[in-house]
Amino acid sequence: MTIVQRAIAGAVEAFGERARFSEADIAKKVRAAAGISGKKRAGIALSDLEAALSAVPAGAGLSWAVSVSSANVILVERTPAEKEIGADVRKRRVASEKSSELLVSSDFSAVVKKKIGRKDAVKARKSARTERKSLNIYSDFDDFE
């Protein structure tokens, strides 16, 4: 599983026994857990969501059902019977994902890099920029007298 899929699986597990939630709820939980401050409207790819749901147990006698509304909004729910998304619905959702903003693994790696070395990088940039260099104009003339 990729970083995004693991984050989605963690967000789905964080919902606990909640029976129904939307793509926006999952994306909000993922952004909060990862500390991503940008991409407020970023969604989740259908393929990432399905891979993450396959790794998370739904409960005793239940399975995950994914449905897509006419506005291409994903709804996830626990149901006793399995439901499959139709081919035309999947094609429509994947086509709409090409023009929308999605959470990708580079978002998570940027956050990790930012958390690890931010203070050291900021100090290095500030010191190089504001370092004062003094010029001693009398250094060549010490033996003049």
C-alpha positions as CSV (number, residue, x, y, z in Angstrom):
1,M,0.0,0.0,0.0
2,T,1.1,3.5,-0.7
3,I,1.4,6.4,1.8
4,V,-1.9,7.8,0.6
5,Q,-3.7,4.4,1.0
6,R,-2.3,3.9,4.5
7,A,-3.5,7.3,5.5
8,I,-6.9,6.6,4.1
9,A,-7.1,3.3,5.9
10,G,-6.1,5.0,9.2
11,A,-8.8,7.6,8.6
12,V,-11.4,4.9,8.0
13,E,-10.4,3.1,11.1
14,A,-10.6,6.4,13.0
15,F,-14.3,6.6,12.2
16,G,-14.9,3.6,14.4
17,E,-18.4,2.1,14.2
18,R,-19.8,4.9,12.0
19,A,-21.8,3.3,9.3
20,R,-21.7,5.9,6.5
21,F,-19.3,8.6,5.5
22,S,-18.3,10.6,2.4
23,E,-15.1,11.2,0.5
24,A,-14.9,14.7,2.0
25,D,-15.0,13.3,5.5
26,I,-12.2,10.9,4.8
27,A,-10.1,13.6,3.1
28,K,-10.6,16.0,6.0
29,K,-9.5,13.3,8.5
30,V,-6.4,12.4,6.3
31,R,-5.3,16.1,6.0
32,A,-5.7,16.6,9.8
33,A,-3.8,13.4,10.7
34,A,-0.9,14.1,8.2
35,G,-0.7,17.9,9.0
36,I,-1.3,19.0,5.5
37,S,-2.3,22.7,5.7
38,G,-2.9,23.2,1.9
39,K,-5.2,21.5,-0.5
40,K,-8.4,22.2,1.5
41,R,-10.6,20.8,-1.4
42,A,-8.5,17.9,-2.4
43,G,-10.3,14.6,-2.9
44,I,-9.4,11.0,-2.9
45,A,-8.8,8.8,-5.9
46,L,-11.3,5.9,-6.3
47,S,-8.6,3.4,-6.8
48,D,-6.7,4.5,-3.6
49,L,-10.0,4.3,-1.6
50,E,-10.8,0.8,-2.8
51,A,-7.3,-0.4,-2.0
52,A,-7.4,1.1,1.5
53,L,-10.9,-0.4,2.2
54,S,-9.7,-3.8,1.2
55,A,-7.1,-3.6,4.0
56,V,-9.6,-2.4,6.7
57,P,-12.0,-5.0,8.2
58,A,-15.6,-3.8,8.1
59,G,-16.9,-5.8,11.0
60,A,-18.7,-9.1,11.7
61,G,-20.8,-10.1,8.7
62,L,-20.4,-6.6,7.1
63,S,-18.5,-5.4,4.0
64,W,-17.6,-2.0,2.6
65,A,-19.8,-0.7,-0.2
66,V,-18.7,2.2,-2.3
67,S,-21.2,4.2,-4.3
68,V,-20.8,7.3,-6.5
69,S,-23.5,9.9,-6.8
70,S,-24.4,11.8,-9.9
71,A,-22.1,14.6,-8.9
72,N,-19.2,12.1,-8.6
73,V,-19.1,12.2,-4.8
74,I,-18.0,9.0,-3.2
75,L,-20.0,7.5,-0.4
76,V,-18.7,4.7,1.7
77,E,-20.9,2.6,3.9
78,R,-21.0,-0.7,5.8
79,T,-23.5,-3.1,4.4
80,P,-24.3,-6.8,4.9
81,A,-24.3,-7.4,1.2
82,E,-21.5,-6.5,-1.2
83,K,-22.2,-3.9,-3.9
84,E,-20.1,-3.3,-7.0
85,I,-19.7,0.0,-8.8
86,G,-20.9,-0.2,-12.4
87,A,-18.3,0.2,-15.2
88,D,-20.0,3.4,-16.6
89,V,-20.0,5.0,-13.1
90,R,-16.3,4.0,-12.5
91,K,-15.4,5.5,-15.9
92,R,-17.2,8.7,-15.2
93,R,-15.5,9.1,-11.8
94,V,-12.0,8.4,-13.2
95,A,-12.6,11.0,-15.9
96,S,-13.6,13.6,-13.4
97,E,-10.5,12.8,-11.3
98,K,-8.3,14.0,-14.1
99,S,-9.6,17.5,-13.7
100,S,-9.8,17.6,-9.9
101,E,-7.2,18.0,-7.2
102,L,-6.4,14.8,-5.4
103,L,-4.2,13.9,-2.4
104,V,-1.0,12.3,-3.7
105,S,2.0,10.8,-2.1
106,S,4.2,13.9,-2.8
107,D,1.9,15.9,-0.4
108,F,2.8,13.5,2.4
109,S,6.5,13.5,1.6
110,A,6.6,17.3,1.6
111,V,5.0,17.4,5.0
112,V,7.6,14.9,6.4
113,K,10.5,16.8,4.9
114,K,9.1,20.0,6.3
115,K,8.8,18.6,9.9
116,I,12.2,17.0,10.0
117,G,14.6,19.7,9.0
118,R,12.7,22.9,8.9
119,K,14.5,24.6,11.9
120,D,18.0,23.8,10.7
121,A,17.2,24.9,7.1
122,V,15.7,28.2,8.3
123,K,18.7,28.9,10.6
124,A,21.1,28.2,7.7
125,R,19.3,30.5,5.3
126,K,19.0,33.3,7.9
127,S,22.7,33.1,8.9
128,A,23.9,33.1,5.3
129,R,21.7,36.1,4.4
130,T,22.3,38.3,7.5
131,E,25.8,37.3,8.4
132,R,27.9,40.4,8.9
133,K,31.4,40.4,7.5
134,S,33.7,43.0,8.9
135,L,36.4,44.4,6.9
136,N,39.6,45.4,8.7
137,I,41.2,48.1,6.6
138,Y,44.3,48.2,8.7
139,S,45.2,44.5,8.4
140,D,47.8,45.2,5.6
141,F,49.3,48.1,7.3
142,D,50.4,46.6,10.7
143,D,54.1,46.9,10.0
144,F,53.8,50.4,8.5
145,E,55.1,52.3,11.5
